[in-house]
Amino acid sequence: MEENIQGPGEDLSPEILKRALKAFKKRLKLTALDEDSRLGRGAFSAGAQGICAIQPPNQYPLAVWAELCRQGKLRHSGHGLYELPKAK
């Protein structure tokens, strides 16, 4: 699937930001489901925290993720990982 995404220095359309956030949420959900379904974890094992930050889909440039962070829709966790902001 080929995306028409602007290069650096150009304004990012709200539609692209919306699609990028939707793709991020879908990847976060699938990553969490994959982690939860792993074999070998005992029911009584301590420290099961789950997935909270992921690497965003690479179909979108870093400028998209930086803009979503600036808008408060995502939070940069460091080392190329992003997470949804904490609910207040």
N, CA, C and O atoms as a Maestro MAE file, in Angstrom:
{
 s_m_m2io_version
 :::
 2.0.0
}

f_m_ct {
 s_m_title
 :::
 protein
 m_atom[352] {
  # First column is atom index #
  i_m_mmod_type
  r_m_x_coord
  r_m_y_coord
  r_m_z_coord
  i_m_residue_number
  s_m_chain_name
  s_m_pdb_residue_name
  s_m_pdb_atom_name
  i_m_atomic_number
  :::
  1 25 0.846 -1.176 0.000 1 A "MET " " N  " 7
  2 3 0.000 0.000 0.000 1 A "MET " " CA " 6
  3 2 0.886 1.231 0.000 1 A "MET " " C  " 6
  4 15 1.635 1.446 0.953 1 A "MET " " O  " 8
  5 25 0.821 2.018 -1.007 2 A "GLU " " N  " 7
  6 3 1.674 3.195 -1.154 2 A "GLU " " CA " 6
  7 2 0.961 4.415 -0.589 2 A "GLU " " C  " 6
  8 15 -0.172 4.715 -0.966 2 A "GLU " " O  " 8
  9 25 1.627 5.108 0.309 3 A "GLU " " N  " 7
  10 3 1.072 6.296 0.933 3 A "GLU " " CA " 6
  11 2 1.617 7.538 0.239 3 A "GLU " " C  " 6
  12 15 2.782 7.557 -0.158 3 A "GLU " " O  " 8
  13 25 0.815 8.552 0.089 4 A "ASN " " N  " 7
  14 3 1.275 9.827 -0.444 4 A "ASN " " CA " 6
  15 2 1.519 10.751 0.734 4 A "ASN " " C  " 6
  16 15 0.614 11.450 1.192 4 A "ASN " " O  " 8
  17 25 2.740 10.746 1.213 5 A "ILE " " N  " 7
  18 3 3.093 11.510 2.404 5 A "ILE " " CA " 6
  19 2 4.073 12.600 2.013 5 A "ILE " " C  " 6
  20 15 5.011 12.365 1.251 5 A "ILE " " O  " 8
  21 25 3.845 13.800 2.547 6 A "GLN " " N  " 7
  22 3 4.704 14.915 2.224 6 A "GLN " " CA " 6
  23 2 6.089 14.727 2.821 6 A "GLN " " C  " 6
  24 15 6.273 14.013 3.807 6 A "GLN " " O  " 8
  25 25 7.039 15.373 2.208 7 A "GLY " " N  " 7
  26 3 8.403 15.348 2.713 7 A "GLY " " CA " 6
  27 2 8.582 16.347 3.841 7 A "GLY " " C  " 6
  28 15 7.629 17.016 4.240 7 A "GLY " " O  " 8
  29 25 9.807 16.450 4.362 8 A "PRO " " N  " 7
  30 3 10.061 17.369 5.457 8 A "PRO " " CA " 6
  31 2 9.832 18.816 5.043 8 A "PRO " " C  " 6
  32 15 10.102 19.196 3.903 8 A "PRO " " O  " 8
  33 25 9.345 19.600 5.955 9 A "GLY " " N  " 7
  34 3 9.116 21.010 5.692 9 A "GLY " " CA " 6
  35 2 7.733 21.319 5.156 9 A "GLY " " C  " 6
  36 15 7.346 22.486 5.101 9 A "GLY " " O  " 8
  37 25 6.993 20.325 4.767 10 A "GLU " " N  " 7
  38 3 5.645 20.557 4.256 10 A "GLU " " CA " 6
  39 2 4.635 20.289 5.363 10 A "GLU " " C  " 6
  40 15 4.883 19.502 6.277 10 A "GLU " " O  " 8
  41 25 3.494 20.959 5.263 11 A "ASP " " N  " 7
  42 3 2.452 20.763 6.262 11 A "ASP " " CA " 6
  43 2 1.866 19.363 6.147 11 A "ASP " " C  " 6
  44 15 1.638 18.856 5.049 11 A "ASP " " O  " 8
  45 25 1.632 18.764 7.276 12 A "LEU " " N  " 7
  46 3 1.027 17.433 7.309 12 A "LEU " " CA " 6
  47 2 -0.483 17.611 7.404 12 A "LEU " " C  " 6
  48 15 -0.981 18.348 8.255 12 A "LEU " " O  " 8
  49 25 -1.197 16.934 6.529 13 A "SER " " N  " 7
  50 3 -2.644 17.087 6.519 13 A "SER " " CA " 6
  51 2 -3.252 16.359 7.719 13 A "SER " " C  " 6
  52 15 -2.695 15.372 8.198 13 A "SER " " O  " 8
  53 25 -4.388 16.845 8.197 14 A "PRO " " N  " 7
  54 3 -5.064 16.173 9.309 14 A "PRO " " CA " 6
  55 2 -5.441 14.733 8.966 14 A "PRO " " C  " 6
  56 15 -5.476 13.874 9.847 14 A "PRO " " O  " 8
  57 25 -5.723 14.465 7.687 15 A "GLU " " N  " 7
  58 3 -6.086 13.104 7.286 15 A "GLU " " CA " 6
  59 2 -4.900 12.146 7.465 15 A "GLU " " C  " 6
  60 15 -5.081 11.021 7.930 15 A "GLU " " O  " 8
  61 25 -3.705 12.582 7.103 16 A "ILE " " N  " 7
  62 3 -2.518 11.741 7.265 16 A "ILE " " CA " 6
  63 2 -2.244 11.501 8.742 16 A "ILE " " C  " 6
  64 15 -1.910 10.385 9.138 16 A "ILE " " O  " 8
  65 25 -2.382 12.542 9.558 17 A "LEU " " N  " 7
  66 3 -2.164 12.386 11.001 17 A "LEU " " CA " 6
  67 2 -3.184 11.419 11.595 17 A "LEU " " C  " 6
  68 15 -2.847 10.607 12.457 17 A "LEU " " O  " 8
  69 25 -4.420 11.507 11.136 18 A "LYS " " N  " 7
  70 3 -5.481 10.621 11.632 18 A "LYS " " CA " 6
  71 2 -5.194 9.172 11.245 18 A "LYS " " C  " 6
  72 15 -5.356 8.267 12.063 18 A "LYS " " O  " 8
  73 25 -4.762 8.947 9.987 19 A "ARG " " N  " 7
  74 3 -4.445 7.587 9.550 19 A "ARG " " CA " 6
  75 2 -3.233 7.029 10.288 19 A "ARG " " C  " 6
  76 15 -3.193 5.845 10.622 19 A "ARG " " O  " 8
  77 25 -2.254 7.881 10.537 20 A "ALA " " N  " 7
  78 3 -1.052 7.440 11.249 20 A "ALA " " CA " 6
  79 2 -1.391 7.050 12.684 20 A "ALA " " C  " 6
  80 15 -0.904 6.036 13.182 20 A "ALA " " O  " 8
  81 25 -2.224 7.850 13.352 21 A "LEU " " N  " 7
  82 3 -2.615 7.528 14.723 21 A "LEU " " CA " 6
  83 2 -3.420 6.241 14.762 21 A "LEU " " C  " 6
  84 15 -3.252 5.432 15.675 21 A "LEU " " O  " 8
  85 25 -4.295 6.042 13.780 22 A "LYS " " N  " 7
  86 3 -5.083 4.810 13.715 22 A "LYS " " CA " 6
  87 2 -4.167 3.606 13.510 22 A "LYS " " C  " 6
  88 15 -4.364 2.564 14.135 22 A "LYS " " O  " 8
  89 25 -3.162 3.744 12.636 23 A "ALA " " N  " 7
  90 3 -2.206 2.658 12.398 23 A "ALA " " CA " 6
  91 2 -1.392 2.371 13.659 23 A "ALA " " C  " 6
  92 15 -1.102 1.213 13.960 23 A "ALA " " O  " 8
  93 25 -1.020 3.423 14.396 24 A "PHE " " N  " 7
  94 3 -0.273 3.247 15.633 24 A "PHE " " CA " 6
  95 2 -1.101 2.477 16.664 24 A "PHE " " C  " 6
  96 15 -0.607 1.540 17.292 24 A "PHE " " O  " 8
  97 25 -2.361 2.878 16.833 25 A "LYS " " N  " 7
  98 3 -3.231 2.210 17.811 25 A "LYS " " CA " 6
  99 2 -3.459 0.746 17.437 25 A "LYS " " C  " 6
  100 15 -3.510 -0.118 18.312 25 A "LYS " " O  " 8
  101 25 -3.597 0.465 16.145 26 A "LYS " " N  " 7
  102 3 -3.795 -0.909 15.700 26 A "LYS " " CA " 6
  103 2 -2.551 -1.741 15.991 26 A "LYS " " C  " 6
  104 15 -2.657 -2.869 16.473 26 A "LYS " " O  " 8
  105 25 -1.366 -1.189 15.698 27 A "ARG " " N  " 7
  106 3 -0.129 -1.924 15.978 27 A "ARG " " CA " 6
  107 2 0.060 -2.132 17.477 27 A "ARG " " C  " 6
  108 15 0.512 -3.197 17.898 27 A "ARG " " O  " 8
  109 25 -0.276 -1.139 18.282 28 A "LEU " " N  " 7
  110 3 -0.169 -1.279 19.737 28 A "LEU " " CA " 6
  111 2 -1.079 -2.392 20.234 28 A "LEU " " C  " 6
  112 15 -0.675 -3.204 21.067 28 A "LEU " " O  " 8
  113 25 -2.306 -2.433 19.726 29 A "LYS " " N  " 7
  114 3 -3.266 -3.458 20.132 29 A "LYS " " CA " 6
  115 2 -2.782 -4.848 19.732 29 A "LYS " " C  " 6
  116 15 -2.835 -5.780 20.534 29 A "LYS " " O  " 8
  117 25 -2.308 -4.989 18.489 30 A "LEU " " N  " 7
  118 3 -1.829 -6.286 18.022 30 A "LEU " " CA " 6
  119 2 -0.575 -6.735 18.779 30 A "LEU " " C  " 6
  120 15 -0.422 -7.920 19.076 30 A "LEU " " O  " 8
  121 25 0.308 -5.807 19.087 31 A "THR " " N  " 7
  122 3 1.507 -6.142 19.849 31 A "THR " " CA " 6
  123 2 1.146 -6.602 21.253 31 A "THR " " C  " 6
  124 15 1.731 -7.556 21.765 31 A "THR " " O  " 8
  125 25 0.189 -5.931 21.875 32 A "ALA " " N  " 7
  126 3 -0.251 -6.316 23.216 32 A "ALA " " CA " 6
  127 2 -0.918 -7.694 23.191 32 A "ALA " " C  " 6
  128 15 -0.671 -8.519 24.071 32 A "ALA " " O  " 8
  129 25 -1.762 -7.943 22.186 33 A "LEU " " N  " 7
  130 3 -2.405 -9.255 22.074 33 A "LEU " " CA " 6
  131 2 -1.379 -10.350 21.850 33 A "LEU " " C  " 6
  132 15 -1.497 -11.437 22.416 33 A "LEU " " O  " 8
  133 25 -0.377 -10.075 21.032 34 A "ASP " " N  " 7
  134 3 0.679 -11.046 20.769 34 A "ASP " " CA " 6
  135 2 1.453 -11.346 22.043 34 A "ASP " " C  " 6
  136 15 1.764 -12.504 22.322 34 A "ASP " " O  " 8
  137 25 1.762 -10.328 22.807 35 A "GLU " " N  " 7
  138 3 2.497 -10.511 24.068 35 A "GLU " " CA " 6
  139 2 1.656 -11.303 25.072 35 A "GLU " " C  " 6
  140 15 2.182 -12.174 25.764 35 A "GLU " " O  " 8
  141 25 0.372 -11.012 25.156 36 A "ASP " " N  " 7
  142 3 -0.503 -11.705 26.100 36 A "ASP " " CA " 6
  143 2 -0.696 -13.179 25.757 36 A "ASP " " C  " 6
  144 15 -0.945 -13.996 26.644 36 A "ASP " " O  " 8
  145 25 -0.583 -13.520 24.479 37 A "SER " " N  " 7
  146 3 -0.843 -14.894 24.070 37 A "SER " " CA " 6
  147 2 0.405 -15.764 24.055 37 A "SER " " C  " 6
  148 15 0.333 -16.923 23.646 37 A "SER " " O  " 8
  149 25 1.538 -15.244 24.484 38 A "ARG " " N  " 7
  150 3 2.771 -16.031 24.470 38 A "ARG " " CA " 6
  151 2 2.673 -17.227 25.406 38 A "ARG " " C  " 6
  152 15 2.115 -17.145 26.501 38 A "ARG " " O  " 8
  153 25 3.226 -18.325 24.946 39 A "LEU " " N  " 7
  154 3 3.265 -19.529 25.766 39 A "LEU " " CA " 6
  155 2 4.417 -19.426 26.767 39 A "LEU " " C  " 6
  156 15 5.390 -18.704 26.546 39 A "LEU " " O  " 8
  157 25 4.289 -20.143 27.840 40 A "GLY " " N  " 7
  158 3 5.384 -20.207 28.798 40 A "GLY " " CA " 6
  159 2 5.280 -19.226 29.939 40 A "GLY " " C  " 6
  160 15 6.150 -19.205 30.810 40 A "GLY " " O  " 8
  161 25 4.256 -18.425 29.961 41 A "ARG " " N  " 7
  162 3 4.064 -17.528 31.098 41 A "ARG " " CA " 6
  163 2 3.079 -18.174 32.045 41 A "ARG " " C  " 6
  164 15 1.972 -18.548 31.658 41 A "ARG " " O  " 8
  165 25 3.492 -18.299 33.278 42 A "GLY " " N  " 7
  166 3 2.615 -18.891 34.266 42 A "GLY " " CA " 6
  167 2 1.545 -17.924 34.731 42 A "GLY " " C  " 6
  168 15 1.728 -16.708 34.682 42 A "GLY " " O  " 8
  169 25 0.444 -18.463 35.175 43 A "ALA " " N  " 7
  170 3 -0.653 -17.627 35.656 43 A "ALA " " CA " 6
  171 2 -0.288 -16.897 36.935 43 A "ALA " " C  " 6
  172 15 -0.873 -15.864 37.261 43 A "ALA " " O  " 8
  173 25 0.685 -17.440 37.659 44 A "PHE " " N  " 7
  174 3 1.060 -16.836 38.926 44 A "PHE " " CA " 6
  175 2 2.378 -16.075 38.846 44 A "PHE " " C  " 6
  176 15 2.956 -15.720 39.873 44 A "PHE " " O  " 8
  177 25 2.854 -15.824 37.633 45 A "SER " " N  " 7
  178 3 4.118 -15.106 37.503 45 A "SER " " CA " 6
  179 2 3.913 -13.639 37.858 45 A "SER " " C  " 6
  180 15 2.896 -13.032 37.523 45 A "SER " " O  " 8
  181 25 4.893 -13.097 38.535 46 A "ALA " " N  " 7
  182 3 4.801 -11.702 38.985 46 A "ALA " " CA " 6
  183 2 5.327 -10.772 37.902 46 A "ALA " " C  " 6
  184 15 6.120 -11.175 37.050 46 A "ALA " " O  " 8
  185 25 4.880 -9.540 37.944 47 A "GLY " " N  " 7
  186 3 5.413 -8.509 37.079 47 A "GLY " " CA " 6
  187 2 4.854 -8.469 35.679 47 A "GLY " " C  " 6
  188 15 5.500 -7.914 34.790 47 A "GLY " " O  " 8
  189 25 3.710 -9.016 35.443 48 A "ALA " " N  " 7
  190 3 3.104 -8.953 34.120 48 A "ALA " " CA " 6
  191 2 2.529 -7.557 33.914 48 A "ALA " " C  " 6
  192 15 1.426 -7.257 34.371 48 A "ALA " " O  " 8
  193 25 3.283 -6.709 33.222 49 A "GLN " " N  " 7
  194 3 2.856 -5.327 33.033 49 A "GLN " " CA " 6
  195 2 2.257 -5.066 31.667 49 A "GLN " " C  " 6
  196 15 1.459 -4.141 31.512 49 A "GLN " " O  " 8
  197 25 2.623 -5.859 30.676 50 A "GLY " " N  " 7
  198 3 2.086 -5.664 29.348 50 A "GLY " " CA " 6
  199 2 2.900 -4.661 28.551 50 A "GLY " " C  " 6
  200 15 3.913 -4.142 29.020 50 A "GLY " " O  " 8
  201 25 2.440 -4.402 27.349 51 A "ILE " " N  " 7
  202 3 3.108 -3.507 26.415 51 A "ILE " " CA " 6
  203 2 2.513 -2.114 26.580 51 A "ILE " " C  " 6
  204 15 1.292 -1.955 26.582 51 A "ILE " " O  " 8
  205 25 3.366 -1.110 26.718 52 A "CYS " " N  " 7
  206 3 2.839 0.254 26.802 52 A "CYS " " CA " 6
  207 2 3.435 1.168 25.735 52 A "CYS " " C  " 6
  208 15 2.814 2.168 25.376 52 A "CYS " " O  " 8
  209 25 4.637 0.848 25.212 53 A "ALA " " N  " 7
  210 3 5.267 1.676 24.186 53 A "ALA " " CA " 6
  211 2 5.766 0.774 23.058 53 A "ALA " " C  " 6
  212 15 6.259 -0.329 23.293 53 A "ALA " " O  " 8
  213 25 5.625 1.271 21.828 54 A "ILE " " N  " 7
  214 3 6.050 0.503 20.661 54 A "ILE " " CA " 6
  215 2 6.760 1.420 19.671 54 A "ILE " " C  " 6
  216 15 6.692 2.645 19.776 54 A "ILE " " O  " 8
  217 25 7.437 0.806 18.714 55 A "GLN " " N  " 7
  218 3 8.008 1.558 17.602 55 A "GLN " " CA " 6
  219 2 6.874 1.825 16.623 55 A "GLN " " C  " 6
  220 15 6.149 0.895 16.267 55 A "GLN " " O  " 8
  221 25 6.697 3.061 16.177 56 A "PRO " " N  " 7
  222 3 5.564 3.366 15.298 56 A "PRO " " CA " 6
  223 2 5.742 2.746 13.915 56 A "PRO " " C  " 6
  224 15 6.863 2.422 13.521 56 A "PRO " " O  " 8
  225 25 4.641 2.577 13.172 57 A "PRO " " N  " 7
  226 3 4.733 2.035 11.816 57 A "PRO " " CA " 6
  227 2 5.669 2.878 10.954 57 A "PRO " " C  " 6
  228 15 5.621 4.108 10.988 57 A "PRO " " O  " 8
  229 25 6.520 2.202 10.182 58 A "ASN " " N  " 7
  230 3 7.515 2.920 9.396 58 A "ASN " " CA " 6
  231 2 6.970 3.439 8.061 58 A "ASN " " C  " 6
  232 15 7.736 3.976 7.261 58 A "ASN " " O  " 8
  233 25 5.688 3.294 7.808 59 A "GLN " " N  " 7
  234 3 5.093 3.841 6.591 59 A "GLN " " CA " 6
  235 2 4.982 5.359 6.658 59 A "GLN " " C  " 6
  236 15 4.767 6.015 5.639 59 A "GLN " " O  " 8
  237 25 5.128 5.914 7.852 60 A "TYR " " N  " 7
  238 3 5.002 7.349 8.059 60 A "TYR " " CA " 6
  239 2 6.331 7.902 8.541 60 A "TYR " " C  " 6
  240 15 7.035 7.241 9.305 60 A "TYR " " O  " 8
  241 25 6.689 9.120 8.099 61 A "PRO " " N  " 7
  242 3 7.973 9.702 8.509 61 A "PRO " " CA " 6
  243 2 7.957 10.156 9.973 61 A "PRO " " C  " 6
  244 15 6.898 10.276 10.589 61 A "PRO " " O  " 8
  245 25 9.136 10.401 10.504 62 A "LEU " " N  " 7
  246 3 9.263 10.845 11.893 62 A "LEU " " CA " 6
  247 2 8.528 12.156 12.146 62 A "LEU " " C  " 6
  248 15 8.077 12.411 13.263 62 A "LEU " " O  " 8
  249 25 8.405 12.988 11.114 63 A "ALA " " N  " 7
  250 3 7.702 14.263 11.276 63 A "ALA " " CA " 6
  251 2 6.244 14.049 11.694 63 A "ALA " " C  " 6
  252 15 5.686 14.854 12.439 63 A "ALA " " O  " 8
  253 25 5.636 12.974 11.217 64 A "VAL " " N  " 7
  254 3 4.244 12.665 11.577 64 A "VAL " " CA " 6
  255 2 4.156 12.355 13.069 64 A "VAL " " C  " 6
  256 15 3.268 12.854 13.761 64 A "VAL " " O  " 8
  257 25 5.077 11.533 13.561 65 A "TRP " " N  " 7
  258 3 5.046 11.148 14.971 65 A "TRP " " CA " 6
  259 2 5.396 12.329 15.864 65 A "TRP " " C  " 6
  260 15 4.845 12.471 16.955 65 A "TRP " " O  " 8
  261 25 6.313 13.179 15.403 66 A "ALA " " N  " 7
  262 3 6.664 14.379 16.170 66 A "ALA " " CA " 6
  263 2 5.460 15.320 16.269 66 A "ALA " " C  " 6
  264 15 5.220 15.917 17.319 66 A "ALA " " O  " 8
  265 25 4.712 15.448 15.184 67 A "GLU " " N  " 7
  266 3 3.532 16.311 15.193 67 A "GLU " " CA " 6
  267 2 2.445 15.747 16.107 67 A "GLU " " C  " 6
  268 15 1.787 16.502 16.823 67 A "GLU " " O  " 8
  269 25 2.252 14.435 16.088 68 A "LEU " " N  " 7
  270 3 1.251 13.826 16.982 68 A "LEU " " CA " 6
  271 2 1.660 14.007 18.445 68 A "LEU " " C  " 6
  272 15 0.801 14.177 19.311 68 A "LEU " " O  " 8
  273 25 2.954 13.973 18.722 69 A "CYS " " N  " 7
  274 3 3.433 14.240 20.086 69 A "CYS " " CA " 6
  275 2 3.179 15.691 20.459 69 A "CYS " " C  " 6
  276 15 2.748 15.990 21.572 69 A "CYS " " O  " 8
  277 25 3.451 16.594 19.517 70 A "ARG " " N  " 7
  278 3 3.234 18.019 19.782 70 A "ARG " " CA " 6
  279 2 1.765 18.300 20.077 70 A "ARG " " C  " 6
  280 15 1.450 19.157 20.902 70 A "ARG " " O  " 8
  281 25 0.864 17.581 19.405 71 A "GLN " " N  " 7
  282 3 -0.575 17.753 19.618 71 A "GLN " " CA " 6
  283 2 -1.062 17.064 20.888 71 A "GLN " " C  " 6
  284 15 -2.211 17.247 21.290 71 A "GLN " " O  " 8
  285 25 -0.200 16.275 21.522 72 A "GLY " " N  " 7
  286 3 -0.585 15.575 22.747 72 A "GLY " " CA " 6
  287 2 -1.303 14.262 22.524 72 A "GLY " " C  " 6
  288 15 -1.854 13.699 23.470 72 A "GLY " " O  " 8
  289 25 -1.313 13.759 21.301 73 A "LYS " " N  " 7
  290 3 -2.004 12.507 21.006 73 A "LYS " " CA " 6
  291 2 -1.109 11.297 21.231 73 A "LYS " " C  " 6
  292 15 -1.603 10.184 21.409 73 A "LYS " " O  " 8
  293 25 0.215 11.508 21.223 74 A "LEU " " N  " 7
  294 3 1.199 10.470 21.519 74 A "LEU " " CA " 6
  295 2 2.240 11.051 22.459 74 A "LEU " " C  " 6
  296 15 2.331 12.264 22.648 74 A "LEU " " O  " 8
  297 25 3.015 10.161 23.037 75 A "ARG " " N  " 7
  298 3 4.097 10.573 23.935 75 A "ARG " " CA " 6
  299 2 5.353 9.813 23.546 75 A "ARG " " C  " 6
  300 15 5.322 8.592 23.391 75 A "ARG " " O  " 8
  301 25 6.464 10.534 23.388 76 A "HIS " " N  " 7
  302 3 7.737 9.903 23.038 76 A "HIS " " CA " 6
  303 2 8.332 9.292 24.300 76 A "HIS " " C  " 6
  304 15 8.498 9.981 25.307 76 A "HIS " " O  " 8
  305 25 8.656 7.997 24.249 77 A "SER " " N  " 7
  306 3 9.185 7.295 25.417 77 A "SER " " CA " 6
  307 2 10.700 7.154 25.370 77 A "SER " " C  " 6
  308 15 11.304 6.655 26.320 77 A "SER " " O  " 8
  309 25 11.311 7.579 24.297 78 A "GLY " " N  " 7
  310 3 12.756 7.454 24.138 78 A "GLY " " CA " 6
  311 2 13.115 6.230 23.326 78 A "GLY " " C  " 6
  312 15 12.337 5.280 23.235 78 A "GLY " " O  " 8
  313 25 14.301 6.258 22.735 79 A "HIS " " N  " 7
  314 3 14.833 5.146 21.945 79 A "HIS " " CA " 6
  315 2 13.912 4.756 20.790 79 A "HIS " " C  " 6
  316 15 13.840 3.579 20.435 79 A "HIS " " O  " 8
  317 25 13.211 5.714 20.202 80 A "GLY " " N  " 7
  318 3 12.350 5.448 19.052 80 A "GLY " " CA " 6
  319 2 11.007 4.836 19.392 80 A "GLY " " C  " 6
  320 15 10.284 4.396 18.498 80 A "GLY " " O  " 8
  321 25 10.661 4.799 20.671 81 A "LEU " " N  " 7
  322 3 9.383 4.226 21.088 81 A "LEU " " CA " 6
  323 2 8.388 5.337 21.436 81 A "LEU " " C  " 6
  324 15 8.755 6.399 21.939 81 A "LEU " " O  " 8
  325 25 7.140 5.056 21.154 82 A "TYR " " N  " 7
  326 3 6.060 6.004 21.449 82 A "TYR " " CA " 6
  327 2 4.956 5.264 22.196 82 A "TYR " " C  " 6
  328 15 4.822 4.045 22.094 82 A "TYR " " O  " 8
  329 25 4.168 6.030 22.952 83 A "GLU " " N  " 7
  330 3 3.046 5.461 23.689 83 A "GLU " " CA " 6
  331 2 1.894 6.433 23.678 83 A "GLU " " C  " 6
  332 15 2.064 7.615 23.381 83 A "GLU " " O  " 8
  333 25 0.719 5.927 24.003 84 A "LEU " " N  " 7
  334 3 -0.439 6.800 24.157 84 A "LEU " " CA " 6
  335 2 -0.281 7.552 25.460 84 A "LEU " " C  " 6
  336 15 0.251 7.003 26.424 84 A "LEU " " O  " 8
  337 25 -0.734 8.805 25.517 85 A "PRO " " N  " 7
  338 3 -0.605 9.565 26.766 85 A "PRO " " CA " 6
  339 2 -1.450 8.940 27.877 85 A "PRO " " C  " 6
  340 15 -2.475 8.309 27.617 85 A "PRO " " O  " 8
  341 25 -1.012 9.124 29.083 86 A "LYS " " N  " 7
  342 3 -1.734 8.585 30.245 86 A "LYS " " CA " 6
  343 2 -3.063 9.309 30.393 86 A "LYS " " C  " 6
  344 15 -3.133 10.526 30.225 86 A "LYS " " O  " 8
  345 25 -4.115 8.562 30.707 87 A "ALA " " N  " 7
  346 3 -5.437 9.157 30.927 87 A "ALA " " CA " 6
  347 2 -5.442 9.895 32.253 87 A "ALA " " C  " 6
  348 15 -4.887 9.422 33.246 87 A "ALA " " O  " 8
  349 25 -6.067 11.044 32.256 88 A "LYS " " N  " 7
  350 3 -6.082 11.870 33.472 88 A "LYS " " CA " 6
  351 2 -7.221 11.495 34.372 88 A "LYS " " C  " 6
  352 15 -7.386 12.087 35.439 88 A "LYS " " O  " 8
  :::
 }
 m_bond[351] {
  # First column is bond index #
  i_m_from
  i_m_to
  i_m_order
  :::
  1 1 2 1
  2 2 3 1
  3 3 4 2
  4 3 5 1
  5 5 6 1
  6 6 7 1
  7 7 8 2
  8 7 9 1
  9 9 10 1
  10 10 11 1
  11 11 12 2
  12 11 13 1
  13 13 14 1
  14 14 15 1
  15 15 16 2
  16 15 17 1
  17 17 18 1
  18 18 19 1
  19 19 20 2
  20 19 21 1
  21 21 22 1
  22 22 23 1
  23 23 24 2
  24 23 25 1
  25 25 26 1
  26 26 27 1
  27 27 28 2
  28 27 29 1
  29 29 30 1
  30 30 31 1
  31 31 32 2
  32 31 33 1
  33 33 34 1
  34 34 35 1
  35 35 36 2
  36 35 37 1
  37 37 38 1
  38 38 39 1
  39 39 40 2
  40 39 41 1
  41 41 42 1
  42 42 43 1
  43 43 44 2
  44 43 45 1
  45 45 46 1
  46 46 47 1
  47 47 48 2
  48 47 49 1
  49 49 50 1
  50 50 51 1
  51 51 52 2
  52 51 53 1
  53 53 54 1
  54 54 55 1
  55 55 56 2
  56 55 57 1
  57 57 58 1
  58 58 59 1
  59 59 60 2
  60 59 61 1
  61 61 62 1
  62 62 63 1
  63 63 64 2
  64 63 65 1
  65 65 66 1
  66 66 67 1
  67 67 68 2
  68 67 69 1
  69 69 70 1
  70 70 71 1
  71 71 72 2
  72 71 73 1
  73 73 74 1
  74 74 75 1
  75 75 76 2
  76 75 77 1
  77 77 78 1
  78 78 79 1
  79 79 80 2
  80 79 81 1
  81 81 82 1
  82 82 83 1
  83 83 84 2
  84 83 85 1
  85 85 86 1
  86 86 87 1
  87 87 88 2
  88 87 89 1
  89 89 90 1
  90 90 91 1
  91 91 92 2
  92 91 93 1
  93 93 94 1
  94 94 95 1
  95 95 96 2
  96 95 97 1
  97 97 98 1
  98 98 99 1
  99 99 100 2
  100 99 101 1
  101 101 102 1
  102 102 103 1
  103 103 104 2
  104 103 105 1
  105 105 106 1
  106 106 107 1
  107 107 108 2
  108 107 109 1
  109 109 110 1
  110 110 111 1
  111 111 112 2
  112 111 113 1
  113 113 114 1
  114 114 115 1
  115 115 116 2
  116 115 117 1
  117 117 118 1
  118 118 119 1
  119 119 120 2
  120 119 121 1
  121 121 122 1
  122 122 123 1
  123 123 124 2
  124 123 125 1
  125 125 126 1
  126 126 127 1
  127 127 128 2
  128 127 129 1
  129 129 130 1
  130 130 131 1
  131 131 132 2
  132 131 133 1
  133 133 134 1
  134 134 135 1
  135 135 136 2
  136 135 137 1
  137 137 138 1
  138 138 139 1
  139 139 140 2
  140 139 141 1
  141 141 142 1
  142 142 143 1
  143 143 144 2
  144 143 145 1
  145 145 146 1
  146 146 147 1
  147 147 148 2
  148 147 149 1
  149 149 150 1
  150 150 151 1
  151 151 152 2
  152 151 153 1
  153 153 154 1
  154 154 155 1
  155 155 156 2
  156 155 157 1
  157 157 158 1
  158 158 159 1
  159 159 160 2
  160 159 161 1
  161 161 162 1
  162 162 163 1
  163 163 164 2
  164 163 165 1
  165 165 166 1
  166 166 167 1
  167 167 168 2
  168 167 169 1
  169 169 170 1
  170 170 171 1
  171 171 172 2
  172 171 173 1
  173 173 174 1
  174 174 175 1
  175 175 176 2
  176 175 177 1
  177 177 178 1
  178 178 179 1
  179 179 180 2
  180 179 181 1
  181 181 182 1
  182 182 183 1
  183 183 184 2
  184 183 185 1
  185 185 186 1
  186 186 187 1
  187 187 188 2
  188 187 189 1
  189 189 190 1
  190 190 191 1
  191 191 192 2
  192 191 193 1
  193 193 194 1
  194 194 195 1
  195 195 196 2
  196 195 197 1
  197 197 198 1
  198 198 199 1
  199 199 200 2
  200 199 201 1
  201 201 202 1
  202 202 203 1
  203 203 204 2
  204 203 205 1
  205 205 206 1
  206 206 207 1
  207 207 208 2
  208 207 209 1
  209 209 210 1
  210 210 211 1
  211 211 212 2
  212 211 213 1
  213 213 214 1
  214 214 215 1
  215 215 216 2
  216 215 217 1
  217 217 218 1
  218 218 219 1
  219 219 220 2
  220 219 221 1
  221 221 222 1
  222 222 223 1
  223 223 224 2
  224 223 225 1
  225 225 226 1
  226 226 227 1
  227 227 228 2
  228 227 229 1
  229 229 230 1
  230 230 231 1
  231 231 232 2
  232 231 233 1
  233 233 234 1
  234 234 235 1
  235 235 236 2
  236 235 237 1
  237 237 238 1
  238 238 239 1
  239 239 240 2
  240 239 241 1
  241 241 242 1
  242 242 243 1
  243 243 244 2
  244 243 245 1
  245 245 246 1
  246 246 247 1
  247 247 248 2
  248 247 249 1
  249 249 250 1
  250 250 251 1
  251 251 252 2
  252 251 253 1
  253 253 254 1
  254 254 255 1
  255 255 256 2
  256 255 257 1
  257 257 258 1
  258 258 259 1
  259 259 260 2
  260 259 261 1
  261 261 262 1
  262 262 263 1
  263 263 264 2
  264 263 265 1
  265 265 266 1
  266 266 267 1
  267 267 268 2
  268 267 269 1
  269 269 270 1
  270 270 271 1
  271 271 272 2
  272 271 273 1
  273 273 274 1
  274 274 275 1
  275 275 276 2
  276 275 277 1
  277 277 278 1
  278 278 279 1
  279 279 280 2
  280 279 281 1
  281 281 282 1
  282 282 283 1
  283 283 284 2
  284 283 285 1
  285 285 286 1
  286 286 287 1
  287 287 288 2
  288 287 289 1
  289 289 290 1
  290 290 291 1
  291 291 292 2
  292 291 293 1
  293 293 294 1
  294 294 295 1
  295 295 296 2
  296 295 297 1
  297 297 298 1
  298 298 299 1
  299 299 300 2
  300 299 301 1
  301 301 302 1
  302 302 303 1
  303 303 304 2
  304 303 305 1
  305 305 306 1
  306 306 307 1
  307 307 308 2
  308 307 309 1
  309 309 310 1
  310 310 311 1
  311 311 312 2
  312 311 313 1
  313 313 314 1
  314 314 315 1
  315 315 316 2
  316 315 317 1
  317 317 318 1
  318 318 319 1
  319 319 320 2
  320 319 321 1
  321 321 322 1
  322 322 323 1
  323 323 324 2
  324 323 325 1
  325 325 326 1
  326 326 327 1
  327 327 328 2
  328 327 329 1
  329 329 330 1
  330 330 331 1
  331 331 332 2
  332 331 333 1
  333 333 334 1
  334 334 335 1
  335 335 336 2
  336 335 337 1
  337 337 338 1
  338 338 339 1
  339 339 340 2
  340 339 341 1
  341 341 342 1
  342 342 343 1
  343 343 344 2
  344 343 345 1
  345 345 346 1
  346 346 347 1
  347 347 348 2
  348 347 349 1
  349 349 350 1
  350 350 351 1
  351 351 352 2
  :::
 }
}
